[in-house]
Amino acid sequence: MSSYGAEMPHIMQEAGFEIRTFMPRWGNINERRGQLHEVIRLSGMNLIIDDTDHPLIIKVASIPQTRIQVYFIDNEDYFQKRPAMTKDELGNDYPDNGERAIFFARGVLETVKKLRWTPDVIHCQGWMSSVIPFYVKTAYKDEPQFANSKVVTSLFAEQPQDSLGTNFKHCLEFRDAKAKYLKEYGDNFDFKELGKLAIDYSDGVIGTSDGVHTDLINYAKSNDKQLLEHPIDDTELKEKYSEFYNKLF
């Protein structure tokens, strides 16, 4: 997923789209080499998850030879101290991966609000962004910046192997993202439930490799979602994605 995720913004920029990219500030990112710097006016907010305050830090860098800026969602506990993205040094999923996804989702949406952007398409790639569609359509649905936004979720083979825990649904509750919307999902949230949540609140779904779980693709089909399937090394992504985005409006 990493090379695909890095290439897609540039591909869509070449197709004529104005791109803004957000990603976690993973612990293995070298800030000096990547020339990351903190944006003070965007940082400083505390996000409350499970009754605990977590400081939101926003850093930014530019992709060389493009005009694309990358905004990094950062937090010392959730990202800086983690040498790997999903698993600890013993190969076990981090027990708070669910909270990390919630923090990332809210951090992205709050930053977009501060920047006063009005995105036409919010394209979520990978499990870490799976909560964003739910929040866009519930907690942030009355925000003018997101009122007309279409949400696309790309599904990948890489997923956390462990459950996100029985407390995940409680942690998800925020503003109008109420518990009543989560009743149909299993209490012990695993990656399938997370995928279903993303699909349910997305306007379009993309399957990016043969390794994507067939249950999730079938779930998207059964819910009449706009669906695009393609191999991850497809050479016609610019045309296919442009057409797919336009179908959503």
Secondary structure as a PSIPRED ss2 file (coil, helix, strand):
# PSIPRED VFORMAT (PSIPRED V4.0)

   1 M C   1.000  0.000  0.000
   2 S H   0.000  1.000  0.000
   3 S H   0.000  1.000  0.000
   4 Y H   0.000  1.000  0.000
   5 G H   0.000  1.000  0.000
   6 A H   0.000  1.000  0.000
   7 E H   0.000  1.000  0.000
   8 M H   0.000  1.000  0.000
   9 P H   0.000  1.000  0.000
  10 H H   0.000  1.000  0.000
  11 I H   0.000  1.000  0.000
  12 M H   0.000  1.000  0.000
  13 Q H   0.000  1.000  0.000
  14 E H   0.000  1.000  0.000
  15 A C   1.000  0.000  0.000
  16 G C   1.000  0.000  0.000
  17 F C   1.000  0.000  0.000
  18 E C   1.000  0.000  0.000
  19 I C   1.000  0.000  0.000
  20 R C   1.000  0.000  0.000
  21 T E   0.000  0.000  1.000
  22 F E   0.000  0.000  1.000
  23 M E   0.000  0.000  1.000
  24 P E   0.000  0.000  1.000
  25 R C   1.000  0.000  0.000
  26 W C   1.000  0.000  0.000
  27 G C   1.000  0.000  0.000
  28 N C   1.000  0.000  0.000
  29 I C   1.000  0.000  0.000
  30 N C   1.000  0.000  0.000
  31 E H   0.000  1.000  0.000
  32 R H   0.000  1.000  0.000
  33 R H   0.000  1.000  0.000
  34 G H   0.000  1.000  0.000
  35 Q C   1.000  0.000  0.000
  36 L C   1.000  0.000  0.000
  37 H E   0.000  0.000  1.000
  38 E E   0.000  0.000  1.000
  39 V C   1.000  0.000  0.000
  40 I C   1.000  0.000  0.000
  41 R C   1.000  0.000  0.000
  42 L C   1.000  0.000  0.000
  43 S C   1.000  0.000  0.000
  44 G C   1.000  0.000  0.000
  45 M C   1.000  0.000  0.000
  46 N E   0.000  0.000  1.000
  47 L E   0.000  0.000  1.000
  48 I E   0.000  0.000  1.000
  49 I E   0.000  0.000  1.000
  50 D C   1.000  0.000  0.000
  51 D C   1.000  0.000  0.000
  52 T E   0.000  0.000  1.000
  53 D E   0.000  0.000  1.000
  54 H E   0.000  0.000  1.000
  55 P E   0.000  0.000  1.000
  56 L C   1.000  0.000  0.000
  57 I E   0.000  0.000  1.000
  58 I E   0.000  0.000  1.000
  59 K E   0.000  0.000  1.000
  60 V E   0.000  0.000  1.000
  61 A E   0.000  0.000  1.000
  62 S E   0.000  0.000  1.000
  63 I C   1.000  0.000  0.000
  64 P C   1.000  0.000  0.000
  65 Q C   1.000  0.000  0.000
  66 T C   1.000  0.000  0.000
  67 R C   1.000  0.000  0.000
  68 I C   1.000  0.000  0.000
  69 Q E   0.000  0.000  1.000
  70 V E   0.000  0.000  1.000
  71 Y E   0.000  0.000  1.000
  72 F E   0.000  0.000  1.000
  73 I E   0.000  0.000  1.000
  74 D E   0.000  0.000  1.000
  75 N C   1.000  0.000  0.000
  76 E H   0.000  1.000  0.000
  77 D H   0.000  1.000  0.000
  78 Y H   0.000  1.000  0.000
  79 F H   0.000  1.000  0.000
  80 Q H   0.000  1.000  0.000
  81 K C   1.000  0.000  0.000
  82 R C   1.000  0.000  0.000
  83 P C   1.000  0.000  0.000
  84 A C   1.000  0.000  0.000
  85 M C   1.000  0.000  0.000
  86 T C   1.000  0.000  0.000
  87 K E   0.000  0.000  1.000
  88 D C   1.000  0.000  0.000
  89 E C   1.000  0.000  0.000
  90 L C   1.000  0.000  0.000
  91 G C   1.000  0.000  0.000
  92 N C   1.000  0.000  0.000
  93 D E   0.000  0.000  1.000
  94 Y C   1.000  0.000  0.000
  95 P C   1.000  0.000  0.000
  96 D C   1.000  0.000  0.000
  97 N H   0.000  1.000  0.000
  98 G H   0.000  1.000  0.000
  99 E H   0.000  1.000  0.000
 100 R H   0.000  1.000  0.000
 101 A H   0.000  1.000  0.000
 102 I H   0.000  1.000  0.000
 103 F H   0.000  1.000  0.000
 104 F H   0.000  1.000  0.000
 105 A H   0.000  1.000  0.000
 106 R H   0.000  1.000  0.000
 107 G H   0.000  1.000  0.000
 108 V H   0.000  1.000  0.000
 109 L H   0.000  1.000  0.000
 110 E H   0.000  1.000  0.000
 111 T H   0.000  1.000  0.000
 112 V H   0.000  1.000  0.000
 113 K H   0.000  1.000  0.000
 114 K H   0.000  1.000  0.000
 115 L H   0.000  1.000  0.000
 116 R C   1.000  0.000  0.000
 117 W C   1.000  0.000  0.000
 118 T C   1.000  0.000  0.000
 119 P C   1.000  0.000  0.000
 120 D C   1.000  0.000  0.000
 121 V E   0.000  0.000  1.000
 122 I E   0.000  0.000  1.000
 123 H E   0.000  0.000  1.000
 124 C E   0.000  0.000  1.000
 125 Q E   0.000  0.000  1.000
 126 G C   1.000  0.000  0.000
 127 W H   0.000  1.000  0.000
 128 M H   0.000  1.000  0.000
 129 S H   0.000  1.000  0.000
 130 S C   1.000  0.000  0.000
 131 V C   1.000  0.000  0.000
 132 I H   0.000  1.000  0.000
 133 P H   0.000  1.000  0.000
 134 F H   0.000  1.000  0.000
 135 Y H   0.000  1.000  0.000
 136 V H   0.000  1.000  0.000
 137 K H   0.000  1.000  0.000
 138 T C   1.000  0.000  0.000
 139 A C   1.000  0.000  0.000
 140 Y C   1.000  0.000  0.000
 141 K C   1.000  0.000  0.000
 142 D C   1.000  0.000  0.000
 143 E C   1.000  0.000  0.000
 144 P H   0.000  1.000  0.000
 145 Q H   0.000  1.000  0.000
 146 F H   0.000  1.000  0.000
 147 A C   1.000  0.000  0.000
 148 N C   1.000  0.000  0.000
 149 S C   1.000  0.000  0.000
 150 K E   0.000  0.000  1.000
 151 V E   0.000  0.000  1.000
 152 V E   0.000  0.000  1.000
 153 T E   0.000  0.000  1.000
 154 S E   0.000  0.000  1.000
 155 L E   0.000  0.000  1.000
 156 F C   1.000  0.000  0.000
 157 A C   1.000  0.000  0.000
 158 E C   1.000  0.000  0.000
 159 Q C   1.000  0.000  0.000
 160 P C   1.000  0.000  0.000
 161 Q C   1.000  0.000  0.000
 162 D C   1.000  0.000  0.000
 163 S C   1.000  0.000  0.000
 164 L C   1.000  0.000  0.000
 165 G E   0.000  0.000  1.000
 166 T C   1.000  0.000  0.000
 167 N C   1.000  0.000  0.000
 168 F H   0.000  1.000  0.000
 169 K H   0.000  1.000  0.000
 170 H H   0.000  1.000  0.000
 171 C H   0.000  1.000  0.000
 172 L H   0.000  1.000  0.000
 173 E C   1.000  0.000  0.000
 174 F E   0.000  0.000  1.000
 175 R C   1.000  0.000  0.000
 176 D C   1.000  0.000  0.000
 177 A E   0.000  0.000  1.000
 178 K C   1.000  0.000  0.000
 179 A H   0.000  1.000  0.000
 180 K H   0.000  1.000  0.000
 181 Y H   0.000  1.000  0.000
 182 L H   0.000  1.000  0.000
 183 K C   1.000  0.000  0.000
 184 E C   1.000  0.000  0.000
 185 Y C   1.000  0.000  0.000
 186 G C   1.000  0.000  0.000
 187 D C   1.000  0.000  0.000
 188 N C   1.000  0.000  0.000
 189 F E   0.000  0.000  1.000
 190 D C   1.000  0.000  0.000
 191 F H   0.000  1.000  0.000
 192 K H   0.000  1.000  0.000
 193 E H   0.000  1.000  0.000
 194 L H   0.000  1.000  0.000
 195 G H   0.000  1.000  0.000
 196 K H   0.000  1.000  0.000
 197 L H   0.000  1.000  0.000
 198 A H   0.000  1.000  0.000
 199 I H   0.000  1.000  0.000
 200 D H   0.000  1.000  0.000
 201 Y C   1.000  0.000  0.000
 202 S C   1.000  0.000  0.000
 203 D C   1.000  0.000  0.000
 204 G E   0.000  0.000  1.000
 205 V E   0.000  0.000  1.000
 206 I E   0.000  0.000  1.000
 207 G E   0.000  0.000  1.000
 208 T C   1.000  0.000  0.000
 209 S C   1.000  0.000  0.000
 210 D C   1.000  0.000  0.000
 211 G C   1.000  0.000  0.000
 212 V C   1.000  0.000  0.000
 213 H C   1.000  0.000  0.000
 214 T H   0.000  1.000  0.000
 215 D H   0.000  1.000  0.000
 216 L H   0.000  1.000  0.000
 217 I H   0.000  1.000  0.000
 218 N H   0.000  1.000  0.000
 219 Y H   0.000  1.000  0.000
 220 A H   0.000  1.000  0.000
 221 K H   0.000  1.000  0.000
 222 S H   0.000  1.000  0.000
 223 N C   1.000  0.000  0.000
 224 D C   1.000  0.000  0.000
 225 K C   1.000  0.000  0.000
 226 Q E   0.000  0.000  1.000
 227 L E   0.000  0.000  1.000
 228 L E   0.000  0.000  1.000
 229 E E   0.000  0.000  1.000
 230 H C   1.000  0.000  0.000
 231 P C   1.000  0.000  0.000
 232 I C   1.000  0.000  0.000
 233 D C   1.000  0.000  0.000
 234 D C   1.000  0.000  0.000
 235 T C   1.000  0.000  0.000
 236 E C   1.000  0.000  0.000
 237 L H   0.000  1.000  0.000
 238 K H   0.000  1.000  0.000
 239 E H   0.000  1.000  0.000
 240 K H   0.000  1.000  0.000
 241 Y H   0.000  1.000  0.000
 242 S H   0.000  1.000  0.000
 243 E H   0.000  1.000  0.000
 244 F H   0.000  1.000  0.000
 245 Y H   0.000  1.000  0.000
 246 N H   0.000  1.000  0.000
 247 K H   0.000  1.000  0.000
 248 L C   1.000  0.000  0.000
 249 F C   1.000  0.000  0.000
